[in-house]
């Protein structure tokens, strides 16, 4: 049986809100993901493992460090 933590890590990225706010329109237009605000400090980018990998690469190319 798969580990839930591992599945969650492959289907979401949690980042500081300010790191994503200017890129959010591009993310939702270019990728099939949902961006959810977690208060004022964090946001979650949620999608399939394939989309999350592509979003990670997209963010890295723009200087956003993805854990």
C-alpha positions in Angstrom: 0.0 0.0 0.0 1.4 3.4 -0.9 2.5 5.8 1.8 0.1 8.8 2.0 2.9 11.2 2.7 4.7 10.3 -0.4 1.5 10.6 -2.5 0.8 14.0 -1.0 4.4 15.2 -1.8 4.0 14.1 -5.4 0.7 15.9 -5.9 1.3 19.3 -4.2 3.8 22.0 -3.6 3.6 24.2 -0.6 5.4 27.6 -0.9 5.3 31.0 0.6 2.5 33.1 -0.9 4.8 35.9 -2.1 6.9 33.4 -4.1 3.8 32.4 -6.2 1.5 35.4 -6.3 3.0 37.0 -9.5 3.2 33.6 -11.2 -0.2 32.3 -10.3 -1.9 33.4 -13.6 0.7 31.7 -15.7 0.6 28.5 -13.5 -3.2 28.1 -13.9 -3.1 29.0 -17.6 -0.2 26.8 -18.6 -0.8 23.8 -16.2 -3.8 21.8 -14.9 -3.3 22.8 -11.3 -5.2 24.5 -8.5 -3.6 27.2 -6.4 -5.1 27.4 -2.9 -4.2 30.1 -0.4 -3.4 29.0 3.1 -3.9 32.3 4.9 -1.5 35.1 4.0 1.7 33.2 4.4 1.5 30.0 2.3 -0.2 28.6 -0.8 -0.6 25.0 -2.1 -0.2 24.1 -5.8 -2.2 20.9 -6.3 -2.2 18.7 -9.3 -1.3 15.3 -10.8 2.3 14.1 -10.2 3.1 14.8 -13.9 1.8 18.4 -13.6 3.5 19.0 -10.2 6.8 17.9 -11.7 6.4 20.3 -14.7 5.4 23.1 -12.3 8.5 22.4 -10.2 10.6 22.8 -13.3 8.7 25.9 -14.3 9.2 27.5 -10.9 12.9 26.6 -10.7 13.6 28.2 -14.1 12.1 31.4 -12.6 14.3 31.3 -9.5 11.7 29.9 -7.1 13.2 27.3 -4.8 10.9 24.2 -4.6 11.5 21.9 -1.6 
